[in-house]
Amino acid sequence: QVQLVESGGGLVQPGGSLTLSCVANGAAVWATDMVWYRQGPGKQRELVARIWRDGTTNTADSVKGRFTIARDNAKNTVYLQMTALTRDDTAVYYCNRLQRGVFLNLWGQGTQVTVSS
């Protein structure tokens, strides 16, 4: 059974940076598209970033230029590098595997990011 483990969240001041990690146990992160989603307080879960199997990446307009998704095949880990954080980025962040429009994993517990002074 494939398990995705998110980590790296925490409390950060506005304008700060964090890097989230998603380790895949039991599957190769390069074998499928990988995505980061987030769900803020009272909001629906939304797509933040995606990295395709071929390495192509894309980020949501709300985080473009501030967030970067990256993959380390040797560590079997996908990262979400976040900079210039704002209070609107406060959310639980989740990763998942995506194949042909279908999420391959159940959503885990995610990692909490809180942006506050």
C-alpha positions in Angstrom: 0.0 0.0 0.0 1.4 3.4 -1.0 1.7 5.9 1.8 2.4 9.6 1.3 3.8 11.5 4.3 3.7 15.3 4.3 6.0 17.3 6.6 7.6 20.7 6.9 4.7 22.8 8.0 4.7 25.2 10.9 4.2 28.8 12.0 5.8 31.4 9.9 5.6 35.2 9.8 4.2 37.0 6.8 6.9 37.3 4.2 8.6 34.2 5.4 9.4 30.9 3.7 8.8 27.2 4.2 9.6 24.1 2.3 7.2 21.2 2.5 8.1 17.6 1.8 6.1 14.7 0.5 7.7 11.3 0.8 6.1 8.4 -1.1 6.5 5.0 0.6 5.8 2.2 -1.8 5.7 4.1 -5.0 8.0 6.2 -7.2 7.2 9.9 -7.2 8.3 10.1 -10.8 5.9 7.4 -12.0 2.8 9.6 -11.7 2.0 13.2 -11.7 2.3 14.6 -8.2 0.2 17.4 -6.8 0.0 19.7 -3.8 -3.4 20.8 -2.6 -4.3 23.0 0.4 -7.4 23.6 2.4 -7.7 26.9 4.3 -10.1 27.6 7.2 -13.6 27.5 5.8 -12.4 27.0 2.3 -12.5 24.1 -0.2 -9.5 22.2 -1.0 -7.6 23.7 -3.9 -4.8 22.8 -6.2 -1.6 24.6 -5.5 1.0 22.9 -7.7 1.5 20.0 -10.0 4.5 18.2 -11.4 4.0 15.9 -14.3 5.8 12.7 -14.9 8.0 14.4 -17.5 9.0 17.1 -15.0 6.8 19.9 -16.3 5.5 22.0 -13.4 2.6 24.4 -12.9 1.4 26.4 -10.0 -1.9 28.1 -9.2 -2.2 31.7 -10.1 -2.6 32.6 -6.4 0.9 31.3 -5.7 2.7 31.8 -9.0 6.1 33.3 -8.6 6.1 32.5 -4.9 5.8 28.7 -4.7 7.8 26.1 -6.6 7.2 22.4 -6.8 10.2 20.2 -7.3 11.0 16.5 -7.2 14.0 14.6 -6.0 13.9 11.1 -7.6 16.8 9.9 -5.5 15.0 10.7 -2.3 11.6 9.8 -3.7 10.3 13.1 -2.4 8.3 16.0 -3.8 8.8 19.4 -2.4 6.8 22.6 -2.2 9.0 25.6 -1.7 7.0 28.5 -0.5 8.2 32.1 -0.3 6.7 35.5 0.5 4.0 33.8 2.5 0.9 35.7 3.4 -2.0 35.0 5.8 -4.0 33.7 2.9 -1.6 30.8 2.5 -2.6 29.5 5.9 -3.9 26.1 5.3 -3.4 22.4 5.6 -1.3 21.2 2.7 -1.6 17.8 1.2 0.1 15.9 -1.5 -1.3 13.2 -3.7 -0.6 11.1 -6.8 -2.6 11.9 -9.9 -3.1 9.6 -12.8 -5.5 10.3 -15.7 -7.4 12.7 -13.5 -7.8 10.3 -10.6 -6.2 10.7 -7.2 -4.4 7.5 -6.4 -4.3 8.0 -2.6 -6.8 8.8 0.0 -6.1 12.3 1.5 -3.8 12.0 4.5 -3.5 14.3 7.4 -1.4 16.9 5.6 0.9 19.4 7.2 -0.4 22.6 8.7 1.0 25.9 7.6 0.1 29.0 9.6 1.2 32.4 8.5 0.9 34.9 11.4 2.7 37.6 13.1 
